[in-house]
Amino acid sequence: MELKELEYIVAVAEERSISKAADRLYLAQSSLSQFVSRYEAELGVKLFKRTSGGVRPTTAGELFLRNARQMLLQYHQVRQQLTDMDAPMEGRIHFGISTFRGSYLFPKAMHLFRQEAPTVDVILHEHDSIYLQRKIAAGELDLALAAYREDQWENQGKFLMKDEVLLVANRDSPVMEFVREGQGGPDRPWVELSEIAHLDFLLSSRSAMLGSIAQQMFENLGIQPHYVCGTQTASMSAALARRGVGLAFTYRSCIEESRDVIYLSIGKHRCYVNLALIYPQGGYRSRAIRAFENALYQVLATEVF
């Protein structure tokens, strides 16, 4: 068994397509397809099942993939330790962050990091925080920037800061009639969620952190919000809200300032999530990883929260 063979199988599983995996690996599709068939024959089990939507791991395939990823991670960590014995920073970092938050923070951090470590590759894994926590637990990432609900925070990882959950709306939205400012409330204009539940909302999937928080808020109030559009991503919900199609939940770290858009705190006491850098248990943190962490710290330190 060679490491490149494990990489081939993992690539097929992640791309869910032999043709896409072949493009990623710079192989001919026919060559990769023949490899998978030959490899399955050698193992005596089917790793993938072919469907109209591509390929999916079988039960045996899931077992194989868990172990393959662990072996690749261990090899990657050993290489990082050997690389760190030399002066220049080299190697590869597998970093996880949500697409929504990452589109604001990652480019700035990457710009700083490349100035210090131009030869280190950063492989970006874009997933919601809930999924990133599972990927870290499985040892599939070197580090991730993840959000935790305050009621679920158990000091996982290295705490960075609190990120406020806000509502985003166009200034022509009827929510403006319910906006409060002044003494006793937060610095930012705010609204009571119970007073605006009849307005149109754009809610992302409950499987995502922001969607889960939003829907839990309504459940705590015993209110069924009025859905104008259900979306799968927080970024799409926020984009629609900025254009005036209902109200959406967003993070303070994901604000796009505009004179036509308003961001509102929720209630007098606000709502927050904890942002943390998380790592695999017992994972090796290379010089490159520590340098990348520092780049993230610098970016977060310049943001106004």
C-alpha positions in Angstrom: 0.0 0.0 0.0 1.5 3.4 -1.1 0.5 6.8 0.2 -0.4 8.0 -3.2 -3.0 5.2 -3.5 -4.6 6.4 -0.3 -4.6 10.0 -1.7 -6.3 8.7 -4.8 -9.1 7.0 -2.8 -9.6 10.0 -0.5 -9.7 12.4 -3.5 -12.5 10.3 -5.2 -14.5 10.3 -1.9 -14.1 14.1 -1.5 -14.9 14.9 -5.1 -17.7 12.3 -5.3 -16.7 12.0 -8.9 -13.9 10.0 -10.6 -13.6 12.6 -13.3 -13.3 15.5 -10.9 -10.8 13.6 -8.7 -8.8 12.8 -11.9 -8.6 16.5 -12.7 -7.5 17.3 -9.1 -4.8 14.6 -9.3 -3.7 15.5 -12.8 -4.5 12.0 -14.0 -6.5 10.7 -17.0 -10.0 9.7 -15.9 -9.6 6.2 -17.5 -6.4 5.7 -15.5 -8.0 6.6 -12.2 -11.1 4.6 -12.9 -9.0 1.5 -13.7 -7.0 2.1 -10.5 -10.1 2.2 -8.3 -11.4 -1.0 -9.9 -8.1 -2.8 -9.5 -7.7 -1.6 -5.9 -11.2 -2.8 -5.0 -10.3 -6.2 -6.5 -7.1 -6.4 -4.5 -9.0 -5.6 -1.3 -11.8 -7.9 -2.1 -14.5 -5.2 -1.2 -16.2 -2.4 -3.0 -15.1 1.0 -1.7 -17.6 3.0 -3.8 -21.0 2.6 -5.2 -21.9 4.2 -8.5 -25.0 6.4 -8.5 -26.6 8.8 -11.0 -25.2 11.6 -8.9 -21.6 10.2 -8.9 -19.8 7.9 -6.5 -20.4 7.4 -2.8 -18.4 5.4 -0.3 -19.9 2.0 0.8 -19.9 1.0 4.4 -16.5 -0.7 3.8 -15.4 2.4 2.0 -16.2 4.6 5.0 -14.1 2.4 7.2 -11.2 2.4 4.8 -11.4 6.2 4.4 -11.3 6.9 8.1 -8.1 4.9 8.4 -6.6 6.3 5.2 -7.1 9.8 6.4 -5.5 9.0 9.7 -2.5 7.5 8.0 -2.1 10.4 5.7 -2.4 12.8 8.6 0.2 11.0 10.6 2.6 11.0 7.6 1.9 14.7 7.1 2.7 15.4 10.7 5.9 13.4 10.6 7.0 15.3 7.5 6.2 18.6 9.2 8.4 17.7 12.2 11.2 16.7 9.9 10.8 19.9 7.9 10.9 22.0 11.1 14.4 20.7 11.6 15.6 22.9 8.7 15.7 26.7 8.8 13.1 27.7 6.1 9.4 27.1 6.7 8.0 24.6 4.2 5.2 22.1 4.1 1.5 22.2 3.9 -1.3 23.3 6.2 -4.9 22.0 6.1 -7.0 24.8 7.5 -10.7 24.8 8.0 -13.1 27.8 8.2 -16.6 28.6 7.2 -17.0 30.0 3.7 -19.0 32.9 5.2 -16.5 34.0 7.8 -13.5 32.9 5.7 -14.4 35.2 2.8 -13.8 38.2 5.1 -10.9 36.9 7.3 -8.9 34.4 5.3 -7.7 36.6 2.4 -6.2 39.1 4.9 -4.6 36.4 7.0 -3.2 34.6 3.9 -1.7 37.9 2.6 0.2 38.3 5.9 1.2 34.7 6.1 2.6 34.6 2.5 5.0 37.4 3.4 6.5 35.2 6.1 6.2 31.8 4.6 5.9 32.0 0.8 6.7 28.4 0.2 4.1 26.9 2.6 0.9 25.7 0.9 -2.4 26.3 2.7 -5.1 23.9 1.7 -8.5 25.6 2.6 -11.4 23.4 3.7 -14.6 25.4 3.7 -17.3 24.0 5.9 -19.7 25.2 8.6 -18.3 25.2 12.2 -20.4 22.2 13.2 -18.8 20.1 10.4 -15.3 21.5 11.1 -15.5 20.3 14.7 -16.1 16.8 13.4 -13.3 17.1 10.9 -10.9 18.2 13.6 -12.1 15.3 15.9 -11.4 12.9 13.1 -7.9 14.3 12.7 -8.5 15.4 9.1 -7.3 19.1 9.5 -4.3 20.7 11.1 -6.4 23.5 12.6 -9.7 25.3 12.1 -11.4 28.5 13.1 -14.7 27.4 14.5 -17.7 29.0 16.3 -19.3 27.6 19.3 -22.6 28.6 20.8 -22.1 30.1 24.3 -24.3 27.4 25.9 -22.2 24.7 24.3 -18.8 26.1 25.0 -16.6 23.8 27.1 -13.2 25.4 26.5 -12.5 23.5 23.3 -9.4 24.8 21.6 -7.8 28.2 22.0 -10.4 30.8 22.7 -9.9 33.9 20.5 -12.9 36.2 20.9 -16.6 36.6 21.0 -18.4 37.2 17.7 -21.8 38.9 17.8 -24.8 37.5 16.0 -26.6 40.3 14.3 -29.6 40.9 12.0 -28.9 42.4 8.6 -31.5 44.4 6.7 -31.9 47.0 4.0 -32.7 50.4 5.4 -36.0 50.4 3.5 -37.1 47.3 5.4 -40.2 47.6 7.7 -37.9 46.5 10.5 -36.8 50.1 10.8 -40.1 50.9 12.7 -38.9 48.6 15.5 -35.3 49.7 15.8 -34.3 51.1 19.3 -31.4 53.2 20.3 -30.4 55.0 23.5 -29.7 54.4 27.1 -29.8 50.9 28.6 -29.2 49.1 25.2 -26.2 48.1 23.3 -24.1 50.6 21.4 -25.4 49.3 18.1 -29.1 49.9 17.2 -31.1 46.9 18.4 -34.5 45.1 18.1 -36.5 42.7 20.1 -36.9 39.5 18.1 -40.4 38.9 19.5 -41.6 42.2 18.0 -40.4 41.5 14.5 -41.2 37.8 14.1 -44.1 38.7 11.7 -41.7 40.2 9.2 -40.1 38.2 6.4 -37.0 36.2 7.4 -34.3 34.4 5.4 -33.0 31.5 7.4 -30.1 29.2 6.5 -30.1 25.5 7.2 -30.4 24.3 10.8 -27.4 22.1 10.1 -25.3 25.2 9.9 -24.2 27.1 13.1 -26.0 30.4 12.3 -29.2 28.7 11.1 -29.2 26.6 14.3 -28.8 29.6 16.5 -31.5 31.6 14.7 -34.0 28.9 14.9 -33.2 28.2 18.5 -33.9 31.8 19.3 -37.4 31.6 17.8 -38.1 28.3 19.6 -37.1 29.8 23.0 -39.7 32.6 22.3 -42.3 30.1 21.3 -42.6 31.8 17.9 -42.8 30.5 14.4 -41.0 33.0 12.1 -42.4 34.0 8.7 -40.1 32.5 6.1 -39.8 34.4 2.9 -37.0 32.1 1.6 -35.1 29.2 3.1 -31.5 29.0 1.9 -28.7 26.6 2.5 -26.1 29.2 3.3 -25.8 32.2 5.6 -23.9 34.1 2.9 -26.9 33.8 0.5 -29.3 34.8 3.2 -27.3 37.9 4.1 -26.9 38.9 0.4 -30.6 38.7 -0.1 -31.3 40.7 3.1 -28.9 43.5 2.0 -31.0 43.8 -1.2 -34.2 44.1 0.8 -35.5 40.6 0.5 -36.4 40.0 4.2 -34.1 39.9 7.3 -31.2 37.6 7.8 -28.8 36.6 10.6 -25.1 37.3 10.2 -21.9 37.7 12.3 -20.1 40.9 13.3 -17.0 39.4 11.6 -18.9 39.2 8.3 -20.2 42.7 8.0 -20.2 44.5 4.6 -20.7 48.2 5.4 -23.1 50.1 3.1 -25.2 53.2 3.6 -28.2 51.2 2.4 -27.7 48.4 4.9 -28.2 48.3 8.7 -26.9 45.8 11.2 -28.9 45.3 14.4 -28.1 43.7 17.7 -30.6 41.3 19.0 -32.1 42.3 22.3 -30.6 44.4 25.0 -28.1 41.7 26.0 -27.0 40.8 22.5 -26.2 37.3 21.2 -22.7 35.9 20.8 -20.8 32.9 19.7 -17.3 32.0 20.9 -14.6 31.9 18.2 -11.7 29.4 18.8 -8.8 27.9 17.0 -9.2 24.1 17.4 -6.7 21.3 16.7 -6.7 17.5 16.5 -6.0 15.9 19.8 -2.3 15.3 20.2 -1.7 16.9 16.8 1.8 18.4 16.0 1.8 22.1 15.5 4.6 23.0 13.2 6.4 26.3 12.9 4.3 27.0 9.8 1.0 26.3 11.7 2.1 28.6 14.5 3.1 31.3 12.0 -0.3 31.0 10.3 -2.0 31.3 13.7 -0.1 34.5 14.3 -1.4 35.9 11.0 -4.9 35.1 12.1 -4.4 36.8 15.4 -3.1 39.9 13.6 -6.2 40.1 11.4 -8.6 39.6 14.2 -6.8 42.2 16.3 -7.5 44.8 13.6 -11.2 44.1 13.4 -13.6 46.1 15.5 -15.9 43.9 17.5 
